[in-house]
Amino acid sequence: MGERLRNLGIRLAEARSTALFQLATELPAAVLARTLGLDITVAVKWQRAAAGNWAAYAAEISNRTSTQE
């Protein structure tokens, strides 16, 4: 599959990094680590690099819960 994607011009390493970077902006490091099976220190590094704000995530989850009730 990797070869097929490369033939289509999709660079796997870049796509993976982009996806991790985006997730790190949206999720707390602990959730990122647990979900993707990363070591917590790696998840924290990704989050710092992406300048993710996990407080915003917590607020969004809190709002979802209160609006569903």
N, C-alpha and C positions, 0 to 999 in steps of 0.2 A: 504494500500500500504506500509505503514511504516513497518508493521509486515512482509510482504513478503520480503522486502529489508533486514531486519534484519536476516531473515531465510537464505538469500543468503550470509550473512556475510558482508553486506554493513552497515557501521555505519553512520547514517544520520548526527549526530552532527559533526563528523570528516569530512565528505564529504562537508558539508556546510562551515565549517571553512576553509578547503583547497580551496574551490572555492572563498570565500571572500578574502582570502589571495592573491590568484593569481590575481584576479581582482584589488585589491588594489595596486599591483605593476604596473598595466598597465593603470589605469584610474586616472584622478584627483579626489580628494575627492568629489568635487561638482557633478561630473558626476556619480560617484558611488552612492552617496546619492540619487540623483534624480532618477536614473535608478532602484535602488532596494528599494526605499522608506525608506531609513535609515535617521536618524537624522544626520545632517552634522557633529556634534561632534563625533559620532560613526564612520562615514566614515573617518574622519581625524585620529582617533585612529588606525583604520585598516591600513590606508596608512602609518602611522609612524611605526607601527609594521612590516610592510612588506618592509619598506624603499623604497616605490614607488617613481618614478621620473616622475611627471606629465609634466615636460618640454620635456622629450623625447616623451611623447604622443603627445603633441602639435606639435612638429617637425615632427612626423610621419604623422599626419593629414595634416599638411601643404604640405608635400611632395606628399601625395596622391592627393590633390587638384591640385597642379601644374602639376603633370604628367598626369592627366586626361584631362587637357585643350588642 
